[in-house]
């Protein structure tokens, strides 16, 4: 009997040892010998259903959160334009409302095809004039990508796959017993309504609770561009505004922020600890790499068929010399590329000790994935000669070819300053372009911060996107 117990105990020990050794092989083995060893860092990440139902992806420490699907802004439409409320991610109600809208959208994008109807934009405008929630996203999503990030059952293709959108409206009845979802693709002038078999009572309660707080600026009236007919040509320059641009009657003071370059210690010396942390993320061995300094102080590291550069202004650039780091296979490529790139970016921010919120943002290049910084719920627009987003990564055939990041931390100061009024900023933008453009199409206009790549104070101002041009007021 003792022999049998000894055999059982020994067998159990061997099974456990086999499991431990097998796990170490999975974690430590370089599955990408010529690039990024993603699995060497995967133990530090909280991975939950990596390829399904991921709305936000972040490391074990929630402060390194990166948004991949959350809206950049929410507008609560009360049925009265004088009491519309604008919420950004810094608002206390934003998280709960977003969680509820995600559930509603998941059901909408899983709905059978007969539940969707193509509509005209006037019906969309009507939905924005009654009790509803407008979700404004920082980038356009294809139907397929949005469904995957949302975790919807995409067996039924309910919207044409070529549709791309960044604007969604959810309207609900007074008692919340029913709701409709509206998808707007302004580029193709296509609009859809989805009816779902789900009540919106909880969403209505959350919105009513936020409205009843009455802690918003009652003097600040919010109109949509279409309310004022600004989406139609006016003036000799034939200027038009995107129909959903928000026109604010007044602007409120906003905090001044200070851009800090984390690469430099005391503004003079390179922070070698941070440099070493970054090298580990890119799997560059400090003892075998080649390191040299270019004119101007840019550090260059070469190893594993890749080059990593970090300059004294905080600009980081990784460039593969061959096919690059593997991010995904051909199946669900865009989704996998985004999620694995999000993991890399969050690890870099963690290595920096940088807790700035980032979110997936728009890119004009189909092979480029961008992330941007957000401070206190407000977008930071990067405007330098070498990068125009906080992070800009080029991906080809599921492989990371290059990765660039302007490494930043933003201190929020006690000082505040009010941006110019909406119409002043609009007039200035029109005047700037009217000399060489007969037709001015303003695609976006919102309050944000500009970072020109230099450290120091940054003031909130109007960001005006004219077609492919961005103007900072």
Secondary structure, DSSP 8 states (H G I E B T S, - for coil): -HHHHHHHHHHHHHHHHHHHHHHHHHHHS-SSTTS--HHHHGGGB--SSTTSS-SEE-BSSGGG-EESSS-SEEEEEES-GGG-EEEETTSTTHHHHHHHHHHHHHHHTTS-GGGEEEE-HHHHHHHTTSEEEEEEEEEEEEHHHHHHHHT--TTS--S-TT-EEEEEEEEE-TTSS-EEEEEEETTTTEEEEEE-SS--HHHHHHHHHHHHT--S-TT--EEEGGGGTTTS-BTTTTEEE-TT-EEES---EEEEEEEE-TTEETTTEE-HHHHHHHHHHTT--TTTSEEEE-TTS-EEEEETTEEEEE-TTSEEEEEESSS-EE---STTHHHHHHHHHHHHHHHHHHHHT---EEEEE--SSTTEEEEEEEETTEEEEE--SS-SSSEEEEEETTEEEEEEEE--EEEEEEEEEE---HHHHHHHHHHHHHTT-SSEEEEEEEEEEEE-S--EEE-EEEEEEETTEEEE-
